[in-house]
Amino acid sequence: MEGAAPSPAPAAPEPAAAAGVQPTHEELFQCLVCLGRPQDAQLLRCCVKIVCRECIERWLTNRRQCPHCREPLYQSQLTNWCASPASAFAVRDR
């Protein structure tokens, strides 16, 4: 048909958080690179993501940027997650 408006593209699926679904513990604490449970977990301070030490060391041999936010990243900027007090990130009852 001439002059007919094209049909709209299907909507992209909503992220779980936007849909009101809470992410699971496993989804929150998975390695950004291998998507597995972090081994010797390291915190990327630039975007507050967790990665395995081995994964990020291997990543940084080829690239000098964060695998998530693409900010410049060097091994000296990593924080050992185990040394960070977990209580600082825990949700507290009021």
WONORLIN-V523157 format. One record per pair of residues at least 24 apart in sequence whose ideal C-beta (glycine too) atoms are under 7 Angstrom apart, sorted by the first residue. I is the first residue (numbers start at 1). J is the second residue. D is the distance in Angstrom with one decimal. If there is no record, write none. Layout:
I_J_D, I_J_D
This chain:
31_55_5.5, 32_67_5.7, 32_68_5.5, 33_59_5.9, 33_67_5.7, 41_81_3.6, 41_82_6.4, 42_78_4.4, 42_79_6.7, 42_80_6.3, 42_81_6.1, 43_79_4.3, 43_81_4.9, 43_84_6.4, 44_68_6.8, 44_73_6.9, 44_78_7.0, 45_77_6.2, 45_79_5.9, 46_71_4.3, 46_73_6.4, 50_81_5.9
